[in-house]
Amino acid sequence: MNSLAAFDWRKRREAILETMVRPSNGFLSALSADDYELIRPHLRTIDLPHEAVLVETGETLKRAYFPHRGVISLVV
């Protein structure tokens, strides 16, 4: 593939990624298309019940949460 064809392919790929529906989470929506694509396969949507405990004091954090709406608070 010559360099012009590779450049055109990259531009088309970027345009496709930019038109994909992005999550409403501010952090995720601020990522570049390439960075978002790196983590997208690992993202899952879950429903968190009211007053759910995500991690207890002293436990190792095993997941990151990126809320679409609502509030997650830290109580120490």
C-alpha positions as CSV (number, residue, x, y, z in Angstrom):
1,M,0.0,0.0,0.0
2,N,1.5,3.3,-1.0
3,S,1.7,6.2,1.5
4,L,-1.2,8.1,-0.1
5,A,-3.5,5.1,0.0
6,A,-2.5,4.5,3.7
7,F,-3.2,8.2,4.5
8,D,-6.6,8.1,2.8
9,W,-7.5,4.9,4.7
10,R,-6.5,6.5,8.0
11,K,-8.6,9.6,7.3
12,R,-11.7,7.4,6.3
13,R,-11.2,5.4,9.5
14,E,-11.0,8.5,11.7
15,A,-14.2,9.9,10.0
16,I,-16.1,6.6,10.7
17,L,-14.9,6.5,14.3
18,E,-15.9,10.2,14.9
19,T,-19.5,9.5,13.6
20,M,-20.0,6.6,16.0
21,V,-22.3,7.2,18.9
22,R,-20.2,8.2,21.9
23,P,-21.3,7.8,25.5
24,S,-22.7,10.7,27.4
25,N,-20.0,10.4,30.1
26,G,-17.8,13.5,30.0
27,F,-14.5,11.6,30.4
28,L,-15.2,9.0,27.7
29,S,-16.6,11.5,25.3
30,A,-13.4,13.6,25.6
31,L,-11.2,10.8,24.5
32,S,-9.8,10.8,21.0
33,A,-11.4,8.3,18.6
34,D,-8.3,6.1,18.7
35,D,-8.1,6.1,22.5
36,Y,-11.8,5.4,22.8
37,E,-11.5,2.5,20.4
38,L,-8.7,1.0,22.6
39,I,-11.0,0.8,25.6
40,R,-14.4,0.3,23.9
41,P,-14.2,-3.5,23.8
42,H,-13.8,-3.5,27.6
43,L,-16.7,-1.2,28.4
44,R,-20.0,-2.6,29.7
45,T,-23.2,-0.9,30.6
46,I,-24.7,-1.9,33.9
47,D,-27.5,-0.7,36.1
48,L,-26.4,0.3,39.6
49,P,-29.1,0.1,42.3
50,H,-29.6,3.0,44.6
51,E,-27.1,2.9,47.5
52,A,-25.0,0.2,45.8
53,V,-21.5,-0.2,47.4
54,L,-18.9,-0.3,44.6
55,V,-15.9,-1.0,46.8
56,E,-15.4,-1.3,50.5
57,T,-12.6,0.5,52.4
58,G,-9.3,-1.4,52.1
59,E,-10.5,-3.5,49.1
60,T,-8.6,-3.3,45.8
61,L,-10.5,-1.5,43.1
62,K,-11.1,-4.0,40.3
63,R,-13.3,-1.9,38.0
64,A,-13.6,1.7,36.9
65,Y,-17.1,3.2,36.7
66,F,-18.0,5.9,34.1
67,P,-21.6,7.0,34.9
68,H,-23.8,8.1,32.1
69,R,-26.2,9.9,34.5
70,G,-26.7,10.2,38.2
71,V,-24.2,10.6,40.9
72,I,-21.6,8.4,42.5
73,S,-20.3,9.6,45.8
74,L,-17.4,8.8,48.0
75,V,-18.2,8.2,51.7
76,V,-15.2,7.8,54.0
